[in-house]
């Protein structure tokens, strides 16, 4: 496939990342499918980290985690090595350093009010942030202010990520019987008392059915 076409397609996948795992997995599969052009794809990711919005950069960082895990499963060590060595450069592209990276006290209070309001009103809080008269995000003392839409998007995407994280905690592989084996070994041997208790339980069940 033409390298230019691969870059265009991969850049489009990166730009359309959301909190959904499907978008991350789709982009990761495409990257591994074209692993021979890993340097070009790597530069695409860094370019998007430098030019994208705050929410988009957060999605890209979660995508890098998905890509690294999938690369490890597929044996694509070049991707795992690359991001392990260049983690600092990706973080620098995703985060604001210096004064621009510090949230003002007023902004933090506004975000806290947003969260409390959404909790009170069942997730439908009114998310107002100071903005200019034309509706664009406002600036105070030269610092960028997150607008209402960006905050709503970030809250929804974080909620989706946390939901998926909780699901992964309880996910148990079907072929793994280590827990059952452990319980089986920890259980004591069956004794005479166990047979007596089982017989009593059976008798109680029969009586319940008879009088039910």
C-alpha positions in Angstrom: 0.0 0.0 0.0 1.2 3.5 -0.8 2.9 5.1 2.3 1.1 8.4 1.8 -2.3 6.6 1.7 -1.4 4.8 4.9 -0.5 8.0 6.7 -3.8 9.7 5.5 -5.9 6.7 6.6 -4.1 6.3 10.0 -4.3 10.0 10.7 -8.0 9.9 10.1 -8.4 7.0 12.5 -6.4 8.9 15.1 -8.5 12.0 14.7 -11.7 10.1 15.1 -10.7 8.4 18.4 -13.3 8.5 21.2 -13.7 6.8 24.6 -15.0 3.7 22.8 -12.7 0.8 22.8 -13.7 -0.1 19.3 -12.1 3.1 17.8 -8.9 2.4 19.7 -8.8 -1.3 18.6 -9.5 -0.4 15.0 -6.7 2.1 14.8 -4.3 -0.3 16.6 -5.1 -3.2 14.2 -4.5 -0.9 11.3 -1.1 0.2 12.7 0.0 -3.4 13.3 -1.2 -4.4 9.8 1.2 -1.7 8.4 4.0 -2.3 10.9 6.6 -2.0 8.2 5.9 1.7 8.2 6.0 2.0 12.0 8.2 5.2 11.8 5.7 7.0 9.6 2.8 6.0 11.8 4.7 6.9 14.9 5.3 10.4 13.5 1.6 10.7 12.7 0.8 10.1 16.4 3.3 12.7 17.6 1.9 15.2 15.1 -1.6 14.7 16.4 -0.5 15.0 20.0 1.0 18.4 19.1 -2.0 19.8 17.1 -5.1 18.2 18.6 -7.4 19.4 21.3 -7.1 18.5 25.0 -9.7 15.8 24.8 -8.2 14.4 21.6 -4.8 14.1 23.2 -6.3 12.2 26.1 -7.9 9.8 23.7 -4.5 9.3 21.9 -2.7 8.5 25.1 -5.3 5.8 25.9 -4.9 4.6 22.3 -1.2 4.2 22.8 -1.9 1.9 25.8 -4.2 -0.2 23.6 -1.6 -0.3 20.8 1.2 -1.4 23.1 -0.9 -4.2 24.7 -2.0 -5.4 21.3 1.5 -5.2 19.9 2.7 -7.3 22.8 0.1 -10.0 22.1 1.0 -10.0 18.4 4.7 -10.1 19.1 5.3 -6.7 17.4 8.2 -5.8 19.8 9.2 -2.8 17.7 6.0 -0.9 18.8 6.4 -1.9 22.4 10.1 -0.9 22.4 9.4 2.4 20.6 6.8 3.7 23.0 8.7 2.4 26.0 11.7 4.5 24.9 9.8 7.5 23.8 7.2 7.7 26.5 8.5 11.1 27.6 8.0 12.7 24.2 4.4 11.4 23.9 3.6 12.7 27.4 5.1 16.1 26.5 2.9 16.3 23.5 -0.2 15.4 25.4 0.3 17.6 28.5 0.7 21.4 28.9 3.8 22.3 30.8 4.6 25.6 32.5 2.0 28.2 33.2 -0.3 26.9 30.4 -0.5 23.5 32.1 -1.7 24.8 35.4 -5.5 25.1 36.0 -6.4 28.3 37.6 -8.2 28.2 41.0 -11.3 29.6 39.4 -11.3 26.9 36.7 -11.0 24.2 39.3 -13.9 25.5 41.3 -16.0 25.7 38.1 -15.2 22.1 37.3 -16.1 21.0 40.8 -19.4 22.9 40.5 -20.1 21.2 37.2 -19.6 17.8 38.7 -21.8 18.5 41.8 -24.5 20.0 39.6 -24.5 16.9 37.3 -24.7 14.6 40.3 -27.7 16.5 41.7 -29.6 16.6 38.4 -28.9 13.1 37.3 -26.2 13.9 34.8 -28.0 16.7 33.0 -26.4 19.6 34.8 -26.1 23.0 33.1 -22.4 23.3 32.3 -21.7 27.0 31.9 -18.1 28.3 31.7 -17.2 31.9 31.1 -17.0 32.6 27.3 -16.6 35.5 25.0 -19.7 37.0 23.5 -19.3 35.1 20.2 -19.5 31.8 22.1 -15.8 30.9 21.8 -13.8 29.7 24.8 -12.8 32.6 27.0 -9.3 33.5 28.1 -8.3 34.9 31.5 -4.8 36.2 32.0 -3.7 34.6 28.7 -4.8 31.1 29.7 -7.1 28.9 27.6 -10.5 28.1 29.2 -12.3 24.9 28.5 -15.7 25.5 27.1 -19.0 23.8 27.9 -18.9 21.3 25.1 -15.3 20.2 25.9 -16.1 19.7 29.5 -19.2 17.7 28.7 -17.3 15.5 26.2 -14.5 14.9 28.7 -16.9 13.9 31.5 -18.8 11.5 29.2 -15.6 9.9 27.8 -14.1 9.5 31.3 -17.4 7.8 32.4 -17.1 5.4 29.5 -13.5 4.6 30.3 -14.2 4.0 34.0 -17.1 1.7 33.0 -14.9 -0.3 30.7 -12.2 -0.5 33.4 -14.7 -1.9 35.9 -15.9 -4.4 33.4 -12.3 -5.6 32.8 -11.8 -6.1 36.5 -14.6 -8.7 36.7 -13.7 -10.3 33.4 -12.6 -13.9 33.9 -11.2 -15.9 31.0 -13.3 -19.0 30.3 -10.3 -21.3 29.8 -8.7 -20.3 33.1 -9.6 -22.7 35.9 -7.0 -21.6 38.4 -9.6 -20.3 40.8 -11.6 -23.5 40.7 -8.5 -25.6 41.2 -7.5 -23.5 44.2 -11.0 -23.9 45.8 -10.9 -27.6 45.2 -7.5 -28.0 46.9 -8.5 -25.8 49.8 -11.7 -27.8 50.4 -11.5 -30.4 53.2 -12.1 -34.1 52.5 -15.7 -35.4 52.7 -16.4 -37.0 56.0 -19.3 -38.9 57.7 -20.8 -35.6 59.0 -21.0 -34.3 55.4 -23.1 -37.4 54.4 -25.4 -36.9 57.4 -25.9 -33.2 56.6 -26.6 -34.0 52.9 -29.2 -36.6 54.0 -30.9 -34.1 56.3 -31.0 -31.5 53.5 -32.6 -34.0 51.1 -35.2 -34.9 53.7 -36.1 -31.2 54.2 -36.4 -30.7 50.5 -38.8 -33.7 50.2 -40.9 -32.4 53.0 -41.0 -28.9 51.4 -42.1 -30.3 48.1 -44.7 -32.6 49.8 -46.3 -29.7 51.7 -45.7 -27.1 49.0 
